[in-house]
Amino acid sequence: MKRPILNSEEVSRIIEMAWEDRTPFEAIESTFGLPEKSVIALMRKELKPGSFRSWRKRVSGRRTKHESLRPDDILRAYCPSQYKHR
């Protein structure tokens, strides 16, 4: 799959979404067209090595990062106060 061309604002938002506990990779893919492997590659490229390792350790196996592993009672992908108002 060809990776879409992203501007710096989109890259920033993807990084923010990837760090969020309740935002599944599927939400990033549906919003930006990046599957999980591409998000991981983007994070590896954009973050400092230690930050990337910390992020990978944090999200590996986290049930809320994958829709298929999420508990049935979690119906939303983000916290209501998550998005910044301009």
Biopython code that builds the backbone (N, CA, C, O; Angstrom):
import numpy as np
from Bio.PDB.StructureBuilder import StructureBuilder

atoms = [
    (1, "MET", "N", (0.840, -1.184, 0.000)),
    (1, "MET", "CA", (0.000, 0.000, 0.000)),
    (1, "MET", "C", (0.882, 1.243, 0.000)),
    (1, "MET", "O", (1.815, 1.343, 0.797)),
    (2, "LYS", "N", (0.599, 2.166, -0.867)),
    (2, "LYS", "CA", (1.363, 3.390, -0.966)),
    (2, "LYS", "C", (0.970, 4.347, 0.157)),
    (2, "LYS", "O", (-0.214, 4.588, 0.390)),
    (3, "ARG", "N", (1.952, 4.878, 0.835)),
    (3, "ARG", "CA", (1.709, 5.796, 1.951)),
    (3, "ARG", "C", (1.280, 7.154, 1.411)),
    (3, "ARG", "O", (1.930, 7.698, 0.518)),
    (4, "PRO", "N", (0.174, 7.716, 1.952)),
    (4, "PRO", "CA", (-0.258, 9.029, 1.476)),
    (4, "PRO", "C", (0.742, 10.117, 1.870)),
    (4, "PRO", "O", (1.477, 9.971, 2.846)),
    (5, "ILE", "N", (0.761, 11.192, 1.113)),
    (5, "ILE", "CA", (1.616, 12.332, 1.436)),
    (5, "ILE", "C", (0.911, 13.144, 2.515)),
    (5, "ILE", "O", (-0.231, 13.570, 2.341)),
    (6, "LEU", "N", (1.598, 13.352, 3.621)),
    (6, "LEU", "CA", (1.010, 14.038, 4.770)),
    (6, "LEU", "C", (1.737, 15.343, 5.032)),
    (6, "LEU", "O", (2.957, 15.425, 4.894)),
    (7, "ASN", "N", (0.979, 16.362, 5.411)),
    (7, "ASN", "CA", (1.628, 17.614, 5.797)),
    (7, "ASN", "C", (2.016, 17.537, 7.272)),
    (7, "ASN", "O", (1.636, 16.589, 7.958)),
    (8, "SER", "N", (2.757, 18.512, 7.762)),
    (8, "SER", "CA", (3.278, 18.460, 9.129)),
    (8, "SER", "C", (2.158, 18.459, 10.171)),
    (8, "SER", "O", (2.308, 17.859, 11.236)),
    (9, "GLU", "N", (1.057, 19.112, 9.881)),
    (9, "GLU", "CA", (-0.078, 19.128, 10.799)),
    (9, "GLU", "C", (-0.699, 17.729, 10.914)),
    (9, "GLU", "O", (-1.066, 17.295, 12.006)),
    (10, "GLU", "N", (-0.811, 17.041, 9.797)),
    (10, "GLU", "CA", (-1.367, 15.677, 9.800)),
    (10, "GLU", "C", (-0.432, 14.706, 10.525)),
    (10, "GLU", "O", (-0.888, 13.850, 11.283)),
    (11, "VAL", "N", (0.867, 14.840, 10.291)),
    (11, "VAL", "CA", (1.842, 13.990, 10.975)),
    (11, "VAL", "C", (1.744, 14.209, 12.480)),
    (11, "VAL", "O", (1.766, 13.253, 13.255)),
    (12, "SER", "N", (1.635, 15.458, 12.886)),
    (12, "SER", "CA", (1.503, 15.787, 14.301)),
    (12, "SER", "C", (0.252, 15.155, 14.896)),
    (12, "SER", "O", (0.293, 14.618, 16.003)),
    (13, "ARG", "N", (-0.848, 15.216, 14.176)),
    (13, "ARG", "CA", (-2.104, 14.649, 14.665)),
    (13, "ARG", "C", (-2.030, 13.120, 14.743)),
    (13, "ARG", "O", (-2.565, 12.524, 15.677)),
    (14, "ILE", "N", (-1.378, 12.490, 13.778)),
    (14, "ILE", "CA", (-1.224, 11.034, 13.812)),
    (14, "ILE", "C", (-0.399, 10.632, 15.029)),
    (14, "ILE", "O", (-0.743, 9.671, 15.717)),
    (15, "ILE", "N", (0.679, 11.350, 15.300)),
    (15, "ILE", "CA", (1.507, 11.057, 16.473)),
    (15, "ILE", "C", (0.683, 11.213, 17.747)),
    (15, "ILE", "O", (0.761, 10.384, 18.654)),
    (16, "GLU", "N", (-0.096, 12.267, 17.807)),
    (16, "GLU", "CA", (-0.952, 12.496, 18.970)),
    (16, "GLU", "C", (-1.957, 11.351, 19.144)),
    (16, "GLU", "O", (-2.144, 10.847, 20.251)),
    (17, "MET", "N", (-2.592, 10.950, 18.059)),
    (17, "MET", "CA", (-3.562, 9.851, 18.115)),
    (17, "MET", "C", (-2.889, 8.536, 18.501)),
    (17, "MET", "O", (-3.460, 7.743, 19.249)),
    (18, "ALA", "N", (-1.682, 8.302, 17.996)),
    (18, "ALA", "CA", (-0.967, 7.063, 18.300)),
    (18, "ALA", "C", (-0.602, 6.976, 19.781)),
    (18, "ALA", "O", (-0.589, 5.886, 20.354)),
    (19, "TRP", "N", (-0.306, 8.121, 20.404)),
    (19, "TRP", "CA", (0.035, 8.138, 21.829)),
    (19, "TRP", "C", (-1.191, 7.954, 22.714)),
    (19, "TRP", "O", (-1.069, 7.488, 23.847)),
    (20, "GLU", "N", (-2.364, 8.312, 22.216)),
    (20, "GLU", "CA", (-3.584, 8.231, 23.029)),
    (20, "GLU", "C", (-3.972, 6.781, 23.278)),
    (20, "GLU", "O", (-3.967, 5.964, 22.358)),
    (21, "ASP", "N", (-4.305, 6.469, 24.507)),
    (21, "ASP", "CA", (-4.636, 5.092, 24.880)),
    (21, "ASP", "C", (-5.905, 4.590, 24.216)),
    (21, "ASP", "O", (-5.964, 3.422, 23.831)),
    (22, "ARG", "N", (-6.904, 5.414, 24.068)),
    (22, "ARG", "CA", (-8.199, 4.947, 23.580)),
    (22, "ARG", "C", (-8.370, 5.051, 22.064)),
    (22, "ARG", "O", (-9.396, 4.621, 21.539)),
    (23, "THR", "N", (-7.418, 5.596, 21.369)),
    (23, "THR", "CA", (-7.545, 5.714, 19.920)),
    (23, "THR", "C", (-6.959, 4.475, 19.254)),
    (23, "THR", "O", (-5.744, 4.278, 19.278)),
    (24, "PRO", "N", (-7.809, 3.636, 18.660)),
    (24, "PRO", "CA", (-7.294, 2.413, 18.022)),
    (24, "PRO", "C", (-6.591, 2.733, 16.699)),
    (24, "PRO", "O", (-6.845, 3.761, 16.071)),
    (25, "PHE", "N", (-5.714, 1.837, 16.303)),
    (25, "PHE", "CA", (-5.021, 2.007, 15.029)),
    (25, "PHE", "C", (-6.015, 2.084, 13.871)),
    (25, "PHE", "O", (-5.755, 2.755, 12.872)),
    (26, "GLU", "N", (-7.145, 1.403, 14.002)),
    (26, "GLU", "CA", (-8.153, 1.422, 12.944)),
    (26, "GLU", "C", (-8.725, 2.832, 12.744)),
    (26, "GLU", "O", (-9.084, 3.196, 11.624)),
    (27, "ALA", "N", (-8.811, 3.621, 13.813)),
    (27, "ALA", "CA", (-9.302, 5.001, 13.692)),
    (27, "ALA", "C", (-8.295, 5.858, 12.920)),
    (27, "ALA", "O", (-8.681, 6.715, 12.125)),
    (28, "ILE", "N", (-7.015, 5.624, 13.157)),
    (28, "ILE", "CA", (-5.976, 6.354, 12.415)),
    (28, "ILE", "C", (-6.037, 5.966, 10.945)),
    (28, "ILE", "O", (-5.916, 6.815, 10.062)),
    (29, "GLU", "N", (-6.227, 4.671, 10.691)),
    (29, "GLU", "CA", (-6.300, 4.214, 9.302)),
    (29, "GLU", "C", (-7.512, 4.798, 8.588)),
    (29, "GLU", "O", (-7.407, 5.214, 7.434)),
    (30, "SER", "N", (-8.654, 4.833, 9.254)),
    (30, "SER", "CA", (-9.847, 5.359, 8.584)),
    (30, "SER", "C", (-9.763, 6.867, 8.370)),
    (30, "SER", "O", (-10.339, 7.389, 7.416)),
    (31, "THR", "N", (-9.053, 7.568, 9.247)),
    (31, "THR", "CA", (-8.923, 9.024, 9.124)),
    (31, "THR", "C", (-7.834, 9.429, 8.141)),
    (31, "THR", "O", (-8.028, 10.342, 7.338)),
    (32, "PHE", "N", (-6.681, 8.750, 8.200)),
    (32, "PHE", "CA", (-5.521, 9.167, 7.414)),
    (32, "PHE", "C", (-5.071, 8.153, 6.364)),
    (32, "PHE", "O", (-4.177, 8.443, 5.570)),
    (33, "GLY", "N", (-5.675, 6.978, 6.353)),
    (33, "GLY", "CA", (-5.301, 5.965, 5.371)),
    (33, "GLY", "C", (-4.010, 5.241, 5.679)),
    (33, "GLY", "O", (-3.424, 4.622, 4.791)),
    (34, "LEU", "N", (-3.546, 5.306, 6.933)),
    (34, "LEU", "CA", (-2.311, 4.621, 7.320)),
    (34, "LEU", "C", (-2.630, 3.393, 8.154)),
    (34, "LEU", "O", (-3.191, 3.522, 9.242)),
    (35, "PRO", "N", (-2.289, 2.209, 7.674)),
    (35, "PRO", "CA", (-2.477, 1.007, 8.494)),
    (35, "PRO", "C", (-1.467, 0.985, 9.644)),
    (35, "PRO", "O", (-0.525, 1.777, 9.666)),
    (36, "GLU", "N", (-1.666, 0.098, 10.571)),
    (36, "GLU", "CA", (-0.829, 0.033, 11.778)),
    (36, "GLU", "C", (0.664, -0.007, 11.446)),
    (36, "GLU", "O", (1.444, 0.714, 12.070)),
    (37, "LYS", "N", (1.075, -0.820, 10.492)),
    (37, "LYS", "CA", (2.508, -0.914, 10.150)),
    (37, "LYS", "C", (3.064, 0.428, 9.689)),
    (37, "LYS", "O", (4.210, 0.761, 9.992)),
    (38, "SER", "N", (2.266, 1.197, 8.961)),
    (38, "SER", "CA", (2.713, 2.508, 8.499)),
    (38, "SER", "C", (2.770, 3.509, 9.646)),
    (38, "SER", "O", (3.637, 4.384, 9.668)),
    (39, "VAL", "N", (1.855, 3.384, 10.591)),
    (39, "VAL", "CA", (1.886, 4.259, 11.775)),
    (39, "VAL", "C", (3.159, 3.971, 12.563)),
    (39, "VAL", "O", (3.829, 4.895, 13.023)),
    (40, "ILE", "N", (3.489, 2.702, 12.719)),
    (40, "ILE", "CA", (4.715, 2.327, 13.433)),
    (40, "ILE", "C", (5.941, 2.892, 12.715)),
    (40, "ILE", "O", (6.847, 3.419, 13.361)),
    (41, "ALA", "N", (5.975, 2.787, 11.393)),
    (41, "ALA", "CA", (7.098, 3.327, 10.615)),
    (41, "ALA", "C", (7.182, 4.847, 10.762)),
    (41, "ALA", "O", (8.272, 5.402, 10.905)),
    (42, "LEU", "N", (6.034, 5.514, 10.727)),
    (42, "LEU", "CA", (6.017, 6.973, 10.890)),
    (42, "LEU", "C", (6.524, 7.355, 12.279)),
    (42, "LEU", "O", (7.310, 8.292, 12.419)),
    (43, "MET", "N", (6.076, 6.635, 13.299)),
    (43, "MET", "CA", (6.521, 6.925, 14.672)),
    (43, "MET", "C", (8.030, 6.695, 14.799)),
    (43, "MET", "O", (8.727, 7.477, 15.446)),
    (44, "ARG", "N", (8.530, 5.629, 14.185)),
    (44, "ARG", "CA", (9.973, 5.351, 14.236)),
    (44, "ARG", "C", (10.760, 6.496, 13.593)),
    (44, "ARG", "O", (11.817, 6.889, 14.086)),
    (45, "LYS", "N", (10.237, 7.017, 12.498)),
    (45, "LYS", "CA", (10.914, 8.095, 11.759)),
    (45, "LYS", "C", (10.848, 9.432, 12.503)),
    (45, "LYS", "O", (11.825, 10.180, 12.529)),
    (46, "GLU", "N", (9.705, 9.726, 13.100)),
    (46, "GLU", "CA", (9.473, 11.053, 13.664)),
    (46, "GLU", "C", (9.907, 11.220, 15.125)),
    (46, "GLU", "O", (10.210, 12.332, 15.557)),
    (47, "LEU", "N", (9.936, 10.122, 15.884)),
    (47, "LEU", "CA", (10.284, 10.219, 17.299)),
    (47, "LEU", "C", (11.761, 9.962, 17.535)),
    (47, "LEU", "O", (12.431, 9.332, 16.716)),
    (48, "LYS", "N", (12.258, 10.447, 18.649)),
    (48, "LYS", "CA", (13.613, 10.108, 19.081)),
    (48, "LYS", "C", (13.611, 8.617, 19.413)),
    (48, "LYS", "O", (12.574, 8.075, 19.796)),
    (49, "PRO", "N", (14.758, 7.946, 19.273)),
    (49, "PRO", "CA", (14.796, 6.498, 19.517)),
    (49, "PRO", "C", (14.217, 6.071, 20.875)),
    (49, "PRO", "O", (13.472, 5.094, 20.946)),
    (50, "GLY", "N", (14.548, 6.786, 21.933)),
    (50, "GLY", "CA", (14.034, 6.435, 23.263)),
    (50, "GLY", "C", (12.531, 6.636, 23.367)),
    (50, "GLY", "O", (11.836, 5.848, 24.009)),
    (51, "SER", "N", (12.034, 7.681, 22.741)),
    (51, "SER", "CA", (10.591, 7.933, 22.742)),
    (51, "SER", "C", (9.860, 6.861, 21.955)),
    (51, "SER", "O", (8.785, 6.411, 22.350)),
    (52, "PHE", "N", (10.450, 6.454, 20.835)),
    (52, "PHE", "CA", (9.837, 5.390, 20.042)),
    (52, "PHE", "C", (9.778, 4.090, 20.835)),
    (52, "PHE", "O", (8.745, 3.421, 20.848)),
    (53, "ARG", "N", (10.880, 3.721, 21.499)),
    (53, "ARG", "CA", (10.891, 2.482, 22.302)),
    (53, "ARG", "C", (9.848, 2.553, 23.414)),
    (53, "ARG", "O", (9.150, 1.576, 23.684)),
    (54, "SER", "N", (9.749, 3.698, 24.047)),
    (54, "SER", "CA", (8.760, 3.887, 25.113)),
    (54, "SER", "C", (7.338, 3.734, 24.578)),
    (54, "SER", "O", (6.498, 3.091, 25.207)),
    (55, "TRP", "N", (7.078, 4.323, 23.426)),
    (55, "TRP", "CA", (5.752, 4.229, 22.805)),
    (55, "TRP", "C", (5.436, 2.785, 22.431)),
    (55, "TRP", "O", (4.338, 2.301, 22.709)),
    (56, "ARG", "N", (6.387, 2.091, 21.802)),
    (56, "ARG", "CA", (6.151, 0.699, 21.397)),
    (56, "ARG", "C", (5.872, -0.182, 22.615)),
    (56, "ARG", "O", (4.980, -1.030, 22.585)),
    (57, "LYS", "N", (6.632, 0.024, 23.673)),
    (57, "LYS", "CA", (6.416, -0.745, 24.894)),
    (57, "LYS", "C", (5.014, -0.468, 25.440)),
    (57, "LYS", "O", (4.327, -1.375, 25.911)),
    (58, "ARG", "N", (4.609, 0.786, 25.368)),
    (58, "ARG", "CA", (3.310, 1.198, 25.887)),
    (58, "ARG", "C", (2.150, 0.608, 25.089)),
    (58, "ARG", "O", (1.183, 0.137, 25.688)),
    (59, "VAL", "N", (2.214, 0.618, 23.761)),
    (59, "VAL", "CA", (1.073, 0.187, 22.938)),
    (59, "VAL", "C", (1.075, -1.302, 22.606)),
    (59, "VAL", "O", (0.041, -1.841, 22.210)),
    (60, "SER", "N", (2.208, -1.972, 22.758)),
    (60, "SER", "CA", (2.262, -3.400, 22.430)),
    (60, "SER", "C", (1.338, -4.174, 23.361)),
    (60, "SER", "O", (1.500, -4.157, 24.581)),
    (61, "GLY", "N", (0.382, -4.844, 22.768)),
    (61, "GLY", "CA", (-0.548, -5.648, 23.545)),
    (61, "GLY", "C", (-1.653, -4.871, 24.237)),
    (61, "GLY", "O", (-2.472, -5.463, 24.940)),
    (62, "ARG", "N", (-1.694, -3.569, 24.054)),
    (62, "ARG", "CA", (-2.738, -2.759, 24.699)),
    (62, "ARG", "C", (-4.065, -3.016, 23.993)),
    (62, "ARG", "O", (-4.193, -2.802, 22.788)),
    (63, "ARG", "N", (-5.034, -3.471, 24.751)),
    (63, "ARG", "CA", (-6.319, -3.858, 24.163)),
    (63, "ARG", "C", (-7.059, -2.685, 23.529)),
    (63, "ARG", "O", (-7.769, -2.874, 22.542)),
    (64, "THR", "N", (-6.912, -1.495, 24.064)),
    (64, "THR", "CA", (-7.665, -0.364, 23.516)),
    (64, "THR", "C", (-7.098, 0.155, 22.207)),
    (64, "THR", "O", (-7.746, 0.969, 21.548)),
    (65, "LYS", "N", (-5.907, -0.287, 21.803)),
    (65, "LYS", "CA", (-5.309, 0.177, 20.556)),
    (65, "LYS", "C", (-5.766, -0.639, 19.347)),
    (65, "LYS", "O", (-5.412, -0.317, 18.213)),
    (66, "HIS", "N", (-6.552, -1.698, 19.584)),
    (66, "HIS", "CA", (-7.060, -2.540, 18.508)),
    (66, "HIS", "C", (-8.548, -2.761, 18.731)),
    (66, "HIS", "O", (-8.950, -3.295, 19.765)),
    (67, "GLU", "N", (-9.361, -2.356, 17.772)),
    (67, "GLU", "CA", (-10.806, -2.475, 17.931)),
    (67, "GLU", "C", (-11.240, -3.899, 18.240)),
    (67, "GLU", "O", (-12.151, -4.106, 19.041)),
    (68, "SER", "N", (-10.608, -4.873, 17.624)),
    (68, "SER", "CA", (-11.023, -6.261, 17.828)),
    (68, "SER", "C", (-10.709, -6.763, 19.240)),
    (68, "SER", "O", (-11.317, -7.735, 19.690)),
    (69, "LEU", "N", (-9.782, -6.129, 19.940)),
    (69, "LEU", "CA", (-9.418, -6.543, 21.291)),
    (69, "LEU", "C", (-10.092, -5.706, 22.374)),
    (69, "LEU", "O", (-10.000, -6.030, 23.558)),
    (70, "ARG", "N", (-10.767, -4.632, 21.972)),
    (70, "ARG", "CA", (-11.378, -3.720, 22.940)),
    (70, "ARG", "C", (-12.568, -4.367, 23.644)),
    (70, "ARG", "O", (-13.313, -5.141, 23.041)),
    (71, "PRO", "N", (-12.737, -4.041, 24.927)),
    (71, "PRO", "CA", (-13.945, -4.501, 25.618)),
    (71, "PRO", "C", (-15.190, -3.913, 24.943)),
    (71, "PRO", "O", (-15.139, -2.814, 24.391)),
    (72, "ASP", "N", (-16.278, -4.631, 24.988)),
    (72, "ASP", "CA", (-17.512, -4.203, 24.327)),
    (72, "ASP", "C", (-18.071, -2.890, 24.866)),
    (72, "ASP", "O", (-18.813, -2.202, 24.165)),
    (73, "ASP", "N", (-17.722, -2.531, 26.114)),
    (73, "ASP", "CA", (-18.288, -1.313, 26.696)),
    (73, "ASP", "C", (-17.566, -0.044, 26.239)),
    (73, "ASP", "O", (-18.019, 1.054, 26.563)),
    (74, "ILE", "N", (-16.460, -0.155, 25.497)),
    (74, "ILE", "CA", (-15.771, 1.020, 24.955)),
    (74, "ILE", "C", (-16.278, 1.225, 23.538)),
    (74, "ILE", "O", (-15.923, 0.486, 22.620)),
    (75, "LEU", "N", (-17.107, 2.234, 23.380)),
    (75, "LEU", "CA", (-17.755, 2.467, 22.096)),
    (75, "LEU", "C", (-17.156, 3.627, 21.316)),
    (75, "LEU", "O", (-17.430, 3.766, 20.124)),
    (76, "ARG", "N", (-16.357, 4.451, 21.948)),
    (76, "ARG", "CA", (-15.796, 5.597, 21.251)),
    (76, "ARG", "C", (-14.286, 5.437, 21.118)),
    (76, "ARG", "O", (-13.664, 4.657, 21.839)),
    (77, "ALA", "N", (-13.712, 6.186, 20.187)),
    (77, "ALA", "CA", (-12.277, 6.076, 19.934)),
    (77, "ALA", "C", (-11.470, 7.136, 20.666)),
    (77, "ALA", "O", (-10.240, 7.086, 20.675)),
    (78, "TYR", "N", (-12.149, 8.087, 21.274)),
    (78, "TYR", "CA", (-11.414, 9.163, 21.919)),
    (78, "TYR", "C", (-12.204, 9.737, 23.082)),
    (78, "TYR", "O", (-13.413, 9.534, 23.190)),
    (79, "CYS", "N", (-11.514, 10.447, 23.937)),
    (79, "CYS", "CA", (-12.104, 11.125, 25.070)),
    (79, "CYS", "C", (-12.793, 12.402, 24.578)),
    (79, "CYS", "O", (-12.256, 13.071, 23.695)),
    (80, "PRO", "N", (-13.967, 12.766, 25.120)),
    (80, "PRO", "CA", (-14.678, 13.971, 24.652)),
    (80, "PRO", "C", (-13.844, 15.261, 24.735)),
    (80, "PRO", "O", (-14.056, 16.182, 23.946)),
    (81, "SER", "N", (-12.914, 15.331, 25.670)),
    (81, "SER", "CA", (-12.099, 16.540, 25.802)),
    (81, "SER", "C", (-10.794, 16.469, 25.029)),
    (81, "SER", "O", (-9.944, 17.349, 25.170)),
    (82, "GLN", "N", (-10.623, 15.435, 24.216)),
    (82, "GLN", "CA", (-9.369, 15.199, 23.508)),
    (82, "GLN", "C", (-9.051, 16.246, 22.459)),
    (82, "GLN", "O", (-7.912, 16.708, 22.384)),
    (83, "TYR", "N", (-10.010, 16.629, 21.658)),
    (83, "TYR", "CA", (-9.723, 17.525, 20.548)),
    (83, "TYR", "C", (-9.628, 18.965, 21.001)),
    (83, "TYR", "O", (-10.446, 19.448, 21.784)),
    (84, "LYS", "N", (-8.622, 19.634, 20.497)),
    (84, "LYS", "CA", (-8.397, 21.029, 20.856)),
    (84, "LYS", "C", (-9.304, 21.927, 20.026)),
    (84, "LYS", "O", (-9.439, 21.751, 18.815)),
    (85, "HIS", "N", (-9.912, 22.873, 20.686)),
    (85, "HIS", "CA", (-10.756, 23.829, 19.981)),
    (85, "HIS", "C", (-9.922, 25.016, 19.560)),
    (85, "HIS", "O", (-9.073, 25.496, 20.310)),
    (86, "ARG", "N", (-10.170, 25.478, 18.368)),
    (86, "ARG", "CA", (-9.388, 26.620, 17.864)),
    (86, "ARG", "C", (-10.124, 27.910, 18.091)),
    (86, "ARG", "O", (-9.625, 28.977, 17.734)),
]
sb = StructureBuilder()
sb.init_structure("model")
sb.init_model(0)
sb.init_chain("A")
sb.init_seg("    ")
for serial, (resi, resn, name, xyz) in enumerate(atoms, 1):
    if name == "N":
        sb.init_residue(resn, " ", resi, " ")
    sb.init_atom(name, np.array(xyz, "f"), 0.0, 1.0, " ", f" {name:<3s}", serial, name[0])
structure = sb.get_structure()
